[in-house]
Amino acid sequence: MPQYWLLKSEPASFSIQDLARSASQTTCWEGVRNYQARNFLKSMKLGDRAFFYHSNADPPAIVGIVEVVKAAYPDPYAFDPKSRYFDPKSTSDAPRWFLVDITLLKTFSNSLALEYLRRIKGLENMELLRKGSRLSVQPVRPEEWECVCALVRSSKPARASQA
């Protein structure tokens, strides 16, 4: 049974449209430098699904669905002194940072804005909606996944993309 996740990215850095333009619509999810988020990445398995979330956007919103196509492996950017993600304490013998490869499954025609999600019954305990939640990788409970997917299936432009 797959696990479900939410991956946050600032669209100015890497958007779902960037993913759509990537070779085979696939990329590695690099740059995670928070230990709790890293541990979530390490828990991801082949076939897990994740919502792609645009943070620091107007409005911040869930904009699509991706699938894990390669389970966690050491982040090679952590070993590269020329990379902005270089970590001299991370070695190939004892890697500190990991990434997964994801592929695009669906871009939503109507994004699900954060403020809209806050009003949905059944999502009250979703990590994304918890006050102070800032993790870039976070778990999504199966019932929350189903609730959000049902919103996507029934969304209309005015309901979904406006807060």
MARLOVO-798185 format. One record per atom (N, C-alpha, C): atom name; residue in one letter; x, y, z; residue number from 1. Coordinates in nm, 2 decimals, decimal comma. Example, Ala and Ser with C-alpha at 12.3 -4.5 7.8 and 13.67 -1.06 7.14 Angstrom:
MARLOVO-798185
- N  a  1,32  -0,57  0,78  1
- CA  a  1,23  -0,45  0,78  1
- C  a  1,32  -0,33  0,78  1
- N  s  1,28  -0,22  0,71  2
- CA  s  1,37  -0,11  0,71  2
- C  s  1,29  0,00  0,79  2
This chain:
MARLOVO-798185
- N  m  0,09  -0,12  0,00  1
- CA  m  0,00  0,00  0,00  1
- C  m  0,09  0,12  0,00  1
- N  p  0,06  0,22  -0,09  2
- CA  p  0,15  0,33  -0,10  2
- C  p  0,13  0,43  0,02  2
- N  q  0,23  0,50  0,05  3
- CA  q  0,22  0,61  0,15  3
- C  q  0,20  0,74  0,07  3
- N  y  0,15  0,84  0,14  4
- CA  y  0,12  0,97  0,07  4
- C  y  0,20  1,08  0,14  4
- N  w  0,23  1,18  0,06  5
- CA  w  0,32  1,29  0,11  5
- C  w  0,28  1,42  0,04  5
- N  l  0,34  1,53  0,09  6
- CA  l  0,33  1,66  0,03  6
- C  l  0,47  1,72  0,02  6
- N  l  0,50  1,76  -0,10  7
- CA  l  0,63  1,82  -0,13  7
- C  l  0,62  1,97  -0,16  7
- N  k  0,68  2,05  -0,08  8
- CA  k  0,67  2,20  -0,11  8
- C  k  0,79  2,25  -0,19  8
- N  s  0,76  2,34  -0,28  9
- CA  s  0,86  2,40  -0,36  9
- C  s  0,81  2,54  -0,39  9
- N  e  0,91  2,64  -0,39  10
- CA  e  0,87  2,77  -0,43  10
- C  e  0,88  2,78  -0,58  10
- N  p  0,77  2,82  -0,64  11
- CA  p  0,76  2,82  -0,79  11
- C  p  0,87  2,90  -0,86  11
- N  a  0,93  3,00  -0,79  12
- CA  a  1,04  3,07  -0,85  12
- C  a  1,16  2,99  -0,86  12
- N  s  1,18  2,89  -0,77  13
- CA  s  1,29  2,80  -0,77  13
- C  s  1,27  2,68  -0,86  13
- N  f  1,15  2,61  -0,84  14
- CA  f  1,12  2,49  -0,92  14
- C  f  0,97  2,47  -0,91  14
- N  s  0,90  2,49  -1,02  15
- CA  s  0,75  2,48  -1,02  15
- C  s  0,71  2,35  -1,08  15
- N  i  0,58  2,33  -1,07  16
- CA  i  0,53  2,21  -1,14  16
- C  i  0,54  2,22  -1,29  16
- N  q  0,54  2,34  -1,34  17
- CA  q  0,56  2,36  -1,48  17
- C  q  0,71  2,33  -1,52  17
- N  d  0,80  2,35  -1,43  18
- CA  d  0,94  2,31  -1,46  18
- C  d  0,95  2,16  -1,46  18
- N  l  0,88  2,10  -1,37  19
- CA  l  0,88  1,95  -1,37  19
- C  l  0,82  1,90  -1,50  19
- N  a  0,71  1,96  -1,55  20
- CA  a  0,65  1,92  -1,67  20
- C  a  0,74  1,93  -1,79  20
- N  r  0,83  2,03  -1,78  21
- CA  r  0,93  2,05  -1,89  21
- C  r  1,06  1,96  -1,88  21
- N  s  1,07  1,90  -1,76  22
- CA  s  1,19  1,81  -1,74  22
- C  s  1,19  1,69  -1,83  22
- N  a  1,31  1,64  -1,85  23
- CA  a  1,32  1,51  -1,93  23
- C  a  1,23  1,40  -1,87  23
- N  s  1,14  1,35  -1,95  24
- CA  s  1,05  1,24  -1,90  24
- C  s  0,96  1,29  -1,79  24
- N  q  0,95  1,42  -1,77  25
- CA  q  0,87  1,48  -1,66  25
- C  q  0,91  1,42  -1,52  25
- N  t  1,04  1,40  -1,51  26
- CA  t  1,10  1,34  -1,39  26
- C  t  1,22  1,42  -1,34  26
- N  t  1,24  1,42  -1,21  27
- CA  t  1,35  1,49  -1,15  27
- C  t  1,38  1,43  -1,01  27
- N  c  1,50  1,47  -0,96  28
- CA  c  1,53  1,43  -0,82  28
- C  c  1,48  1,55  -0,74  28
- N  w  1,44  1,52  -0,61  29
- CA  w  1,39  1,62  -0,52  29
- C  w  1,50  1,65  -0,43  29
- N  e  1,59  1,75  -0,47  30
- CA  e  1,71  1,78  -0,40  30
- C  e  1,69  1,90  -0,31  30
- N  g  1,79  1,92  -0,23  31
- CA  g  1,80  2,05  -0,15  31
- C  g  1,74  2,04  -0,01  31
- N  v  1,69  1,92  0,03  32
- CA  v  1,63  1,91  0,16  32
- C  v  1,74  1,91  0,27  32
- N  r  1,73  2,01  0,35  33
- CA  r  1,84  2,03  0,46  33
- C  r  1,77  2,05  0,59  33
- N  n  1,67  1,97  0,62  34
- CA  n  1,61  1,97  0,75  34
- C  n  1,60  1,82  0,79  34
- N  y  1,64  1,78  0,91  35
- CA  y  1,66  1,64  0,94  35
- C  y  1,52  1,57  0,95  35
- N  q  1,42  1,63  0,99  36
- CA  q  1,29  1,57  0,99  36
- C  q  1,24  1,54  0,85  36
- N  a  1,25  1,65  0,77  37
- CA  a  1,21  1,63  0,62  37
- C  a  1,30  1,52  0,56  37
- N  r  1,42  1,52  0,59  38
- CA  r  1,51  1,42  0,54  38
- C  r  1,47  1,28  0,58  38
- N  n  1,43  1,26  0,70  39
- CA  n  1,38  1,13  0,75  39
- C  n  1,25  1,09  0,67  39
- N  f  1,17  1,19  0,64  40
- CA  f  1,05  1,15  0,56  40
- C  f  1,09  1,11  0,42  40
- N  l  1,19  1,18  0,36  41
- CA  l  1,24  1,13  0,23  41
- C  l  1,29  0,99  0,24  41
- N  k  1,36  0,96  0,34  42
- CA  k  1,42  0,83  0,36  42
- C  k  1,31  0,72  0,38  42
- N  s  1,19  0,76  0,42  43
- CA  s  1,08  0,67  0,44  43
- C  s  1,00  0,64  0,31  43
- N  m  1,03  0,72  0,21  44
- CA  m  0,95  0,71  0,08  44
- C  m  0,99  0,58  0,01  44
- N  k  0,89  0,52  -0,05  45
- CA  k  0,92  0,40  -0,13  45
- C  k  0,87  0,42  -0,27  45
- N  l  0,92  0,33  -0,36  46
- CA  l  0,88  0,33  -0,50  46
- C  l  0,73  0,32  -0,51  46
- N  g  0,66  0,41  -0,58  47
- CA  g  0,52  0,41  -0,60  47
- C  g  0,44  0,50  -0,50  47
- N  d  0,51  0,55  -0,40  48
- CA  d  0,44  0,65  -0,31  48
- C  d  0,40  0,77  -0,40  48
- N  r  0,29  0,83  -0,35  49
- CA  r  0,24  0,95  -0,42  49
- C  r  0,26  1,07  -0,33  49
- N  a  0,27  1,19  -0,40  50
- CA  a  0,28  1,31  -0,32  50
- C  a  0,21  1,42  -0,39  50
- N  f  0,15  1,51  -0,31  51
- CA  f  0,10  1,64  -0,37  51
- C  f  0,22  1,73  -0,39  51
- N  f  0,21  1,80  -0,50  52
- CA  f  0,31  1,90  -0,53  52
- C  f  0,25  2,04  -0,49  52
- N  y  0,32  2,11  -0,40  53
- CA  y  0,27  2,23  -0,34  53
- C  y  0,35  2,35  -0,37  53
- N  h  0,29  2,45  -0,42  54
- CA  h  0,37  2,58  -0,44  54
- C  h  0,36  2,66  -0,32  54
- N  s  0,47  2,67  -0,25  55
- CA  s  0,48  2,76  -0,13  55
- C  s  0,53  2,90  -0,18  55
- N  n  0,52  2,99  -0,09  56
- CA  n  0,56  3,13  -0,12  56
- C  n  0,51  3,17  -0,26  56
- N  a  0,39  3,14  -0,28  57
- CA  a  0,32  3,18  -0,41  57
- C  a  0,19  3,26  -0,38  57
- N  d  0,13  3,31  -0,48  58
- CA  d  0,01  3,39  -0,46  58
- C  d  -0,10  3,33  -0,54  58
- N  p  -0,19  3,24  -0,48  59
- CA  p  -0,18  3,19  -0,34  59
- C  p  -0,10  3,07  -0,33  59
- N  p  -0,05  3,03  -0,21  60
- CA  p  0,01  2,90  -0,19  60
- C  p  -0,09  2,80  -0,22  60
- N  a  -0,06  2,69  -0,29  61
- CA  a  -0,16  2,59  -0,33  61
- C  a  -0,10  2,46  -0,36  61
- N  i  -0,18  2,35  -0,35  62
- CA  i  -0,15  2,22  -0,41  62
- C  i  -0,19  2,23  -0,55  62
- N  v  -0,09  2,20  -0,64  63
- CA  v  -0,10  2,22  -0,78  63
- C  v  -0,09  2,09  -0,87  63
- N  g  -0,06  1,98  -0,80  64
- CA  g  -0,06  1,85  -0,88  64
- C  g  -0,02  1,73  -0,80  64
- N  i  0,01  1,62  -0,86  65
- CA  i  0,04  1,50  -0,80  65
- C  i  0,16  1,44  -0,87  65
- N  v  0,26  1,39  -0,79  66
- CA  v  0,38  1,32  -0,84  66
- C  v  0,39  1,18  -0,78  66
- N  e  0,47  1,10  -0,84  67
- CA  e  0,50  0,97  -0,79  67
- C  e  0,64  0,94  -0,77  67
- N  v  0,68  0,87  -0,66  68
- CA  v  0,82  0,84  -0,63  68
- C  v  0,86  0,73  -0,73  68
- N  v  0,96  0,75  -0,81  69
- CA  v  1,01  0,65  -0,91  69
- C  v  1,14  0,60  -0,88  69
- N  k  1,21  0,66  -0,77  70
- CA  k  1,33  0,60  -0,72  70
- C  k  1,33  0,64  -0,57  70
- N  a  1,35  0,53  -0,49  71
- CA  a  1,35  0,55  -0,34  71
- C  a  1,47  0,63  -0,30  71
- N  a  1,47  0,66  -0,18  72
- CA  a  1,58  0,75  -0,12  72
- C  a  1,72  0,69  -0,15  72
- N  y  1,81  0,79  -0,19  73
- CA  y  1,95  0,76  -0,21  73
- C  y  2,03  0,88  -0,17  73
- N  p  2,16  0,86  -0,14  74
- CA  p  2,24  0,98  -0,09  74
- C  p  2,24  1,09  -0,19  74
- N  d  2,22  1,21  -0,14  75
- CA  d  2,22  1,33  -0,22  75
- C  d  2,36  1,37  -0,27  75
- N  p  2,38  1,35  -0,40  76
- CA  p  2,52  1,38  -0,45  76
- C  p  2,56  1,52  -0,44  76
- N  y  2,46  1,61  -0,44  77
- CA  y  2,49  1,76  -0,43  77
- C  y  2,56  1,79  -0,30  77
- N  a  2,53  1,71  -0,20  78
- CA  a  2,60  1,73  -0,06  78
- C  a  2,75  1,71  -0,07  78
- N  f  2,79  1,63  -0,17  79
- CA  f  2,94  1,60  -0,18  79
- C  f  3,01  1,69  -0,27  79
- N  d  2,94  1,78  -0,34  80
- CA  d  3,00  1,86  -0,45  80
- C  d  3,03  2,00  -0,39  80
- N  p  3,15  2,04  -0,37  81
- CA  p  3,19  2,17  -0,32  81
- C  p  3,14  2,29  -0,40  81
- N  k  3,10  2,26  -0,53  82
- CA  k  3,05  2,37  -0,61  82
- C  k  2,90  2,39  -0,60  82
- N  s  2,84  2,30  -0,53  83
- CA  s  2,69  2,30  -0,52  83
- C  s  2,65  2,39  -0,40  83
- N  r  2,54  2,45  -0,42  84
- CA  r  2,48  2,53  -0,31  84
- C  r  2,43  2,44  -0,19  84
- N  y  2,42  2,31  -0,22  85
- CA  y  2,37  2,22  -0,12  85
- C  y  2,49  2,14  -0,06  85
- N  f  2,61  2,18  -0,09  86
- CA  f  2,73  2,11  -0,03  86
- C  f  2,73  2,11  0,12  86
- N  d  2,77  1,99  0,18  87
- CA  d  2,78  1,98  0,32  87
- C  d  2,91  1,90  0,35  87
- N  p  3,01  1,97  0,39  88
- CA  p  3,14  1,90  0,41  88
- C  p  3,13  1,79  0,52  88
- N  k  3,03  1,79  0,60  89
- CA  k  3,02  1,68  0,70  89
- C  k  2,95  1,56  0,64  89
- N  s  2,89  1,57  0,52  90
- CA  s  2,83  1,46  0,46  90
- C  s  2,93  1,39  0,36  90
- N  t  2,95  1,26  0,38  91
- CA  t  3,04  1,19  0,30  91
- C  t  2,97  1,07  0,24  91
- N  s  3,04  1,01  0,14  92
- CA  s  2,98  0,90  0,07  92
- C  s  2,97  0,78  0,17  92
- N  d  3,06  0,77  0,26  93
- CA  d  3,06  0,66  0,36  93
- C  d  2,95  0,69  0,47  93
- N  a  2,92  0,82  0,50  94
- CA  a  2,82  0,85  0,60  94
- C  a  2,74  0,97  0,55  94
- N  p  2,65  0,94  0,45  95
- CA  p  2,58  1,06  0,40  95
- C  p  2,48  1,11  0,50  95
- N  r  2,46  1,24  0,50  96
- CA  r  2,36  1,30  0,59  96
- C  r  2,23  1,33  0,52  96
- N  w  2,24  1,35  0,38  97
- CA  w  2,13  1,40  0,31  97
- C  w  2,09  1,31  0,20  97
- N  f  1,96  1,30  0,17  98
- CA  f  1,91  1,21  0,07  98
- C  f  1,81  1,28  -0,02  98
- N  l  1,78  1,21  -0,13  99
- CA  l  1,68  1,26  -0,22  99
- C  l  1,60  1,14  -0,28  99
- N  v  1,50  1,17  -0,34  100
- CA  v  1,42  1,07  -0,42  100
- C  v  1,40  1,13  -0,56  100
- N  d  1,37  1,04  -0,65  101
- CA  d  1,33  1,08  -0,78  101
- C  d  1,18  1,08  -0,79  101
- N  i  1,12  1,18  -0,86  102
- CA  i  0,97  1,18  -0,87  102
- C  i  0,94  1,21  -1,02  102
- N  t  0,82  1,17  -1,06  103
- CA  t  0,77  1,19  -1,19  103
- C  t  0,63  1,25  -1,18  103
- N  l  0,60  1,34  -1,27  104
- CA  l  0,47  1,41  -1,27  104
- C  l  0,36  1,31  -1,32  104
- N  l  0,25  1,31  -1,24  105
- CA  l  0,14  1,23  -1,27  105
- C  l  0,02  1,32  -1,32  105
- N  k  0,01  1,43  -1,26  106
- CA  k  -0,11  1,52  -1,29  106
- C  k  -0,08  1,66  -1,24  106
- N  t  -0,11  1,76  -1,33  107
- CA  t  -0,11  1,90  -1,30  107
- C  t  -0,26  1,94  -1,29  107
- N  f  -0,30  2,00  -1,18  108
- CA  f  -0,44  2,03  -1,16  108
- C  f  -0,47  2,15  -1,25  108
- N  s  -0,59  2,15  -1,31  109
- CA  s  -0,63  2,26  -1,39  109
- C  s  -0,68  2,37  -1,30  109
- N  n  -0,72  2,34  -1,18  110
- CA  n  -0,76  2,43  -1,07  110
- C  n  -0,68  2,40  -0,95  110
- N  s  -0,58  2,49  -0,91  111
- CA  s  -0,51  2,46  -0,79  111
- C  s  -0,60  2,47  -0,67  111
- N  l  -0,55  2,41  -0,56  112
- CA  l  -0,63  2,41  -0,43  112
- C  l  -0,55  2,50  -0,33  112
- N  a  -0,60  2,62  -0,32  113
- CA  a  -0,54  2,72  -0,24  113
- C  a  -0,54  2,69  -0,09  113
- N  l  -0,43  2,73  -0,02  114
- CA  l  -0,42  2,70  0,12  114
- C  l  -0,54  2,74  0,20  114
- N  e  -0,59  2,86  0,18  115
- CA  e  -0,70  2,92  0,25  115
- C  e  -0,83  2,84  0,22  115
- N  y  -0,84  2,79  0,10  116
- CA  y  -0,96  2,71  0,06  116
- C  y  -0,95  2,57  0,14  116
- N  l  -0,83  2,51  0,15  117
- CA  l  -0,82  2,39  0,22  117
- C  l  -0,85  2,40  0,36  117
- N  r  -0,82  2,51  0,42  118
- CA  r  -0,84  2,54  0,57  118
- C  r  -0,99  2,52  0,60  118
- N  r  -1,08  2,54  0,50  119
- CA  r  -1,22  2,54  0,53  119
- C  r  -1,29  2,40  0,50  119
- N  i  -1,21  2,31  0,46  120
- CA  i  -1,26  2,17  0,43  120
- C  i  -1,27  2,08  0,54  120
- N  k  -1,39  2,03  0,57  121
- CA  k  -1,41  1,93  0,68  121
- C  k  -1,33  1,80  0,64  121
- N  g  -1,26  1,75  0,73  122
- CA  g  -1,18  1,63  0,71  122
- C  g  -1,03  1,66  0,70  122
- N  l  -1,00  1,79  0,68  123
- CA  l  -0,85  1,83  0,67  123
- C  l  -0,80  1,90  0,79  123
- N  e  -0,88  1,91  0,89  124
- CA  e  -0,84  1,99  1,01  124
- C  e  -0,71  1,95  1,07  124
- N  n  -0,67  1,82  1,06  125
- CA  n  -0,55  1,78  1,12  125
- C  n  -0,43  1,76  1,02  125
- N  m  -0,45  1,80  0,90  126
- CA  m  -0,35  1,79  0,80  126
- C  m  -0,23  1,87  0,84  126
- N  e  -0,11  1,81  0,82  127
- CA  e  0,01  1,88  0,86  127
- C  e  0,03  2,01  0,80  127
- N  l  0,00  2,02  0,67  128
- CA  l  0,01  2,14  0,59  128
- C  l  -0,07  2,26  0,66  128
- N  l  -0,18  2,22  0,72  129
- CA  l  -0,27  2,33  0,78  129
- C  l  -0,24  2,35  0,93  129
- N  r  -0,15  2,28  0,99  130
- CA  r  -0,11  2,30  1,13  130
- C  r  -0,04  2,43  1,14  130
- N  k  -0,07  2,51  1,24  131
- CA  k  -0,01  2,64  1,26  131
- C  k  0,14  2,62  1,29  131
- N  g  0,22  2,69  1,22  132
- CA  g  0,37  2,68  1,23  132
- C  g  0,43  2,57  1,15  132
- N  s  0,36  2,50  1,07  133
- CA  s  0,41  2,39  0,99  133
- C  s  0,49  2,44  0,88  133
- N  r  0,62  2,41  0,87  134
- CA  r  0,71  2,47  0,77  134
- C  r  0,79  2,36  0,69  134
- N  l  0,76  2,23  0,73  135
- CA  l  0,84  2,13  0,67  135
- C  l  0,82  2,12  0,52  135
- N  s  0,93  2,10  0,44  136
- CA  s  0,92  2,10  0,29  136
- C  s  0,87  1,96  0,25  136
- N  v  0,89  1,86  0,33  137
- CA  v  0,84  1,72  0,30  137
- C  v  0,76  1,68  0,42  137
- N  q  0,63  1,64  0,40  138
- CA  q  0,55  1,60  0,51  138
- C  q  0,45  1,49  0,47  138
- N  p  0,42  1,40  0,57  139
- CA  p  0,33  1,30  0,54  139
- C  p  0,18  1,35  0,53  139
- N  v  0,11  1,27  0,45  140
- CA  v  -0,04  1,30  0,43  140
- C  v  -0,11  1,17  0,47  140
- N  r  -0,21  1,17  0,55  141
- CA  r  -0,28  1,05  0,59  141
- C  r  -0,37  1,01  0,47  141
- N  p  -0,39  0,88  0,46  142
- CA  p  -0,48  0,83  0,35  142
- C  p  -0,61  0,90  0,34  142
- N  e  -0,68  0,93  0,45  143
- CA  e  -0,81  0,99  0,44  143
- C  e  -0,80  1,14  0,40  143
- N  e  -0,68  1,20  0,43  144
- CA  e  -0,66  1,34  0,38  144
- C  e  -0,63  1,33  0,23  144
- N  w  -0,56  1,23  0,18  145
- CA  w  -0,53  1,22  0,04  145
- C  w  -0,66  1,20  -0,04  145
- N  e  -0,74  1,11  0,01  146
- CA  e  -0,87  1,09  -0,06  146
- C  e  -0,96  1,22  -0,06  146
- N  c  -0,96  1,29  0,05  147
- CA  c  -1,04  1,41  0,06  147
- C  c  -0,99  1,52  -0,04  147
- N  v  -0,86  1,54  -0,05  148
- CA  v  -0,80  1,63  -0,15  148
- C  v  -0,83  1,59  -0,29  148
- N  c  -0,81  1,46  -0,31  149
- CA  c  -0,84  1,40  -0,45  149
- C  c  -0,98  1,42  -0,49  149
- N  a  -1,07  1,41  -0,39  150
- CA  a  -1,22  1,43  -0,42  150
- C  a  -1,24  1,58  -0,45  150
- N  l  -1,17  1,67  -0,38  151
- CA  l  -1,18  1,81  -0,41  151
- C  l  -1,14  1,84  -0,56  151
- N  v  -1,03  1,78  -0,60  152
- CA  v  -0,98  1,80  -0,73  152
- C  v  -1,08  1,75  -0,84  152
- N  r  -1,14  1,63  -0,81  153
- CA  r  -1,24  1,58  -0,90  153
- C  r  -1,36  1,67  -0,91  153
- N  s  -1,40  1,74  -0,80  154
- CA  s  -1,52  1,82  -0,80  154
- C  s  -1,50  1,97  -0,81  154
- N  s  -1,37  2,01  -0,82  155
- CA  s  -1,34  2,15  -0,82  155
- C  s  -1,39  2,23  -0,94  155
- N  k  -1,42  2,35  -0,91  156
- CA  k  -1,46  2,45  -1,02  156
- C  k  -1,36  2,56  -1,00  156
- N  p  -1,32  2,63  -1,10  157
- CA  p  -1,22  2,73  -1,10  157
- C  p  -1,24  2,83  -0,98  157
- N  a  -1,36  2,88  -0,96  158
- CA  a  -1,38  2,98  -0,85  158
- C  a  -1,36  2,92  -0,71  158
- N  r  -1,40  2,80  -0,70  159
- CA  r  -1,38  2,74  -0,56  159
- C  r  -1,24  2,70  -0,53  159
- N  a  -1,17  2,64  -0,63  160
- CA  a  -1,05  2,58  -0,60  160
- C  a  -0,93  2,69  -0,60  160
- N  s  -0,93  2,78  -0,69  161
- CA  s  -0,82  2,87  -0,70  161
- C  s  -0,83  3,00  -0,62  161
- N  q  -0,94  3,02  -0,57  162
- CA  q  -0,96  3,15  -0,49  162
- C  q  -0,98  3,11  -0,35  162
- N  a  -0,92  3,19  -0,26  163
- CA  a  -0,93  3,16  -0,12  163
- C  a  -1,06  3,21  -0,06  163
